[in-house]
Amino acid sequence: MARSDPQVNIRMPAQLKSLLEAASEDSKRSLNQEIVSRLEGSFNPQPGKPFNMEQYQLLKTEILRELVDTIREKNLGVSSKPAKKD
């Protein structure tokens, strides 16, 4: 992370902050690195691999398309998916 990255000030329960501080000590990371790592992990569909915003956007788009298609099928009996050929 660079100093030019935006800063965000948040409030959190004291107990959560204590847990984060303990986790950051265990992982030998700064508190900031610990929080960023955990936030990135919450968006990462493949734990253990680095967060990839482009991959996240593609996955989000795919999920939204499937959701819209499911709603259309249930409400209108119409699907945007091509018919399966036997």
N, C-alpha and C positions, 0 to 999 in steps of 0.2 A: 504494500500500500504506500501511496505517495502522500506527502503533506498536502498536495493539491486536491486530494479526494475530499468530497464534501463531509462536513461534520454534522452529526445528528445528536441532539441532547434528548434523552428520554428519562422518564420516571419508571421505577420498578420497585416491587416490594423488597425490603431489606434482606429477607430470607433468600430470594432469588439471586440478588447480588452476591450474597455470601457463597451460594452454590457455584456461581460463575467464577468467583475468585478462587475457590478451592479447585475447580476444574482447570482453570488456567495455570495454577501452580503445578498440578499433576501432569499437565501436558507440556509444561515448560514454555508456555506462550504468554504474551501480554493479555490483559483482560480484553482489550480491543480485538486482538487476534482470535481469542476464544469466542467472543460474541459473533464476529464476522463469519468464522468457520461454522458455527452452529446455524446461523441464518442461511448461509449458502447451502448447507446440508438440507435444510428444510425445503428448498426448491429443487434439489438435485434428485432426479429419478433414478440415478445410479450411484448409490453410496460408494465412497472410496475413490471415485473419479472426480476430477476438478469440475466445478460448476461452469456451465457453458450457456450463456444467455441465448445464443442463437438456437441451441438444442431445446432449451426451455420454451422459447417462443413457438418452435415447430410442434412440440408436444402439446402445448396449450391450444394451438390452432386445430390440431387433429382431434383433441378431446372435445372442443367446442363443436366441430363439425359432426362428430358422432352424437353428441347430445342433441343438436338441432334435428338431425335425421331421426333419432329415436322419438323425439316429440312429434315430428311430422307424421311418422308412421302411426303413433298412437292416436293422434287427433284427426288425421285426414286419411289414413290408410295409404299414404304416398311415401315412397322412398326415393332418395336421390342416388342410391347405389344402383349400379347396373344389375340387371336381372342375371341370375346364375344360369349358366347353360349346363345341361346334363351331358 
